[in-house]
Amino acid sequence: MAPVSAPGSIAEDDLKELIATELEAVRDRSFGLTTHVLAEADLTGQVSPLMSPLVWDLAHVGNYEELWLLRAAAGIDAMRPEIDDLYDAFEHPRAERPSLPLLSPDEARSYIQTVRAKVLDSLSAVRFDTANPLTSGGFVYGMVVQHEHMHDETMLATHQLRKGAPALLDPLAEPLGNGADRPGTDEVLIDAGPFQMGTSDNPWAYDNERPAHMVDVPAYYIDVEPVTNAAYLAFIEAGGYDDPRFWDPAGWEWRTSGGKRAPAFWSREGGQWLRRRFGRTEPVPPGEPVQHVSWYEADAYARWAGKRLPTEAEWEKAARWDPAAQRSRTYPWGEHYAEGRANLGQQMLRPSESGSYASGASAYGVRRMLGDVWEWTSSDFHGYPGFRSFPYKEYSEVFFGPEYKVLRGGSWATHPLAIRGSFRNWDYPIRRQIFSGFRCARTLREGA
């Protein structure tokens, strides 16, 4: 895999070549998670009411591509307008999608391949006019590529939820790190002061990442690395799941009503904690970041540890701000994506060990802020000052409010083109099927 950063200043012909390459790469990934590894019954069945049948995701990415790259960008008439409603994520909740008259796996594959062929044929005629925000900088094409990568991560979550199934997915790379390169301290101090949050100039950034604005943040400590399985096990063994003092009231109700005792996919057998991972059962690795925890679990752990979850602004300052240069970086390590600096792109099918990817540290020395696990923050999901919905409200704006908590940083399942230091994800605080973990922060006491 040779990922590239979202384009900045690049000639139009070169940008179109890049887009064509990335469109083909993401489609190879989508097929690798569906029709190349699963039988028809596995594609059409639903493993959980939390997830769509995989065949729905497959046809949905093609329908989304038709809507935006053929109809909106190229001005081509609709191919299959009668299926638009079936694949509109806001018309049908996931739990009811298996009952819809969906395209069969063969039909879905044929449809999305036809859409792709027309997109590639029409690409040369589309002008990336700066006066048209939809095509300027290839924005709408970047939006579609990122959208498909996001659904590929969702497909991975669906694979993880499959029960009693043989292992179908194999890692492309071996885990890095064995804990020997752990930093000498578990937290670093981030000095008080303003920093630039968000972006106004990344051509493929989403509306909720915009505009760039200055935020003044008081001094605080933040963990150098995400909380590990070993650390989280200490919380479990200390009775953290049984003490309501550590839990948000809504979280305590969620914990007790559902009988939650550990992260999702964990079980205890013969005095040993095990986890299920893509059809494999294995001992919980102590040095990996804990994953498949809800916001409520992350918040309870932080309180038990005498800390708290970082705000979204604290997370982003630790990840992006370069205090020497007085500017925010695109990635924690700099302006350009570089392989070997983060666990991204579905390479290992798991988080990396503590101490890995030291070269990917931020200017403050905070590690693994991109990749491994999505990190819960304490912040609700809202638009930035000056936010403008584009190109449609249903991507971001309809989710603004206290019902959703912000996650940052991506996971091992996130593709490099679909993540950057300014990228914002969000979900309900009960969600655990996503590849979510966290790190803690701590307020600097006066006089300390």
Sequence and secondary structure as in RCSB ss.txt:
>XXXX:A:sequence
MAPVSAPGSIAEDDLKELIATELEAVRDRSFGLTTHVLAEADLTGQVSPLMSPLVWDLAHVGNYEELWLLRAAAG
IDAMRPEIDDLYDAFEHPRAERPSLPLLSPDEARSYIQTVRAKVLDSLSAVRFDTANPLTSGGFVYGMVVQHEHM
HDETMLATHQLRKGAPALLDPLAEPLGNGADRPGTDEVLIDAGPFQMGTSDNPWAYDNERPAHMVDVPAYYIDVE
PVTNAAYLAFIEAGGYDDPRFWDPAGWEWRTSGGKRAPAFWSREGGQWLRRRFGRTEPVPPGEPVQHVSWYEADA
YARWAGKRLPTEAEWEKAARWDPAAQRSRTYPWGEHYAEGRANLGQQMLRPSESGSYASGASAYGVRRMLGDVWE
WTSSDFHGYPGFRSFPYKEYSEVFFGPEYKVLRGGSWATHPLAIRGSFRNWDYPIRRQIFSGFRCARTLREGA
>XXXX:A:secstr
       SS  HHHHHHHHHHHHHHHHHHHHHTTTTT  HHHHHS S TTS  HHHHHHHHHHHHIIIIIIIIT 
   S GGGTTTT TTTS GGGGGGS    HHHHHHHHHHHHHHHHHHHTT    TT TTTGGGHHHHHHHHHHHH
HHHHHHHHHHH  S       SS     STT  S SEEEE SEEEEES SS TT  GGG S EEEEE  EEEESS
  BHHHHHHHHHTTGGG GGGS HHHHHHHHHHT  SSTTEEEETTEEEEEETTEEEE  TTSB  S  HHHHHH
HHHHTT B   HHHHHHHHHEETTTTEE SBTTBSS  TTSSB TTSSSS   TT  GGG  TT     SBSSEE
EEEEEE   TT    S TTTTGGG EEEEEEEES  TTS GGG  TT  EEE TT  SS EE   EEE  TT 
